């Protein structure tokens, strides 16, 4: 529901489930944008190997673990982004969508 003031939209009221879906879509879009930016960052020297990052992080903060869910989500996003340019990625992405 859109609430108006003097005929102009001023606020939106929606149920919590719809709001959560909106937040989830925004988070996914942000993650995808970040992953797409990766190759450009690597070309410009603004990146480092994940293995090196986690070793440095562990040395500074203790053991870091990526959950199985996070690994699967990252693999899915990466596969989806590169599916158009790689047959192997395309096949993997097709398998993840099931």
N, C-alpha and C positions, 0 to 999 in steps of 0.2 A: 504494500500500500504506500503510495506517495502522498506525503503531506505537503500542502502548498501554503505559501504566505503571499498574499497579493497576486495570486495566479502563477507563482513561480515555485518550482520544486524546492523544498527546504529540508526535507528529511524523508527517509525510507524506513518503513517498518516491515520486517519479514520474520518468518519463524526461524528458530535456532538451527534447524536442519538445513534450510536453504542457505542461511548465512555460513554455516560450516562448509557446505559444498563450494560456495564462493571463495572462502579462504583457501580451501584445498586446491582449487583451480589456479588461484593466484600464486600459491607456493610452487605448484608444478611448473607454471610458466616461468617463474623466476629461476628455478633450478635448470630448466631447459636452456634458458638464455645464458646462464653461467657456463653450462657445458658447451654450448655452441661457441662461446668466446674463447674456450681453451686453446684451440689451434692458433688463433691470432696472438694470444698471450705468449704461447711457446715460441712463435716466430720472432716476437719482440723481446724475448728473454725475460718475460715476466712470470715464469713458471719454474717449477722444479719437480723432480721425480717424487711420486707419492712415497716411495720407499724411504727416500732421504728425509722428506718432511716428517713422516711418522717416527723415524729414528730420532730426529731432533726434538719432536714433540714429547716422545717418551723420555728422553734424557732430561727435559726441562720440567715435565709435569707427571711423569709416571706412565704406566702402561695405557695405551689407547686401543680400544677395540671398535671395529665397525660391525654392527649387528648384521646378521644374515639378511634381514629385511632391507637394510640400507644397501648392502652389496647387490641384492637382486634389483632394487629400484634403480641404482646407478647403472647397472648393466642394461636394464631395460631402456632407460633414457638414452644411453650411449648408442645402443642398437637402433633405436628409432631414428635418432638424428643421422646416423650413417647408413641407414638401410638403403637409401636411394643410390649411394655410390659404391656399395659393396654387396655382392651376391650373398656372401656368407652372413653379413650383418642383416640383410633382408630376410634370410631364412631363419636366423635366430630370433629376430623381432616377431616374425610370424608365429614362432613357437611360444614366445612369451605372451602373446595376446590371448591364447586359449584359456 
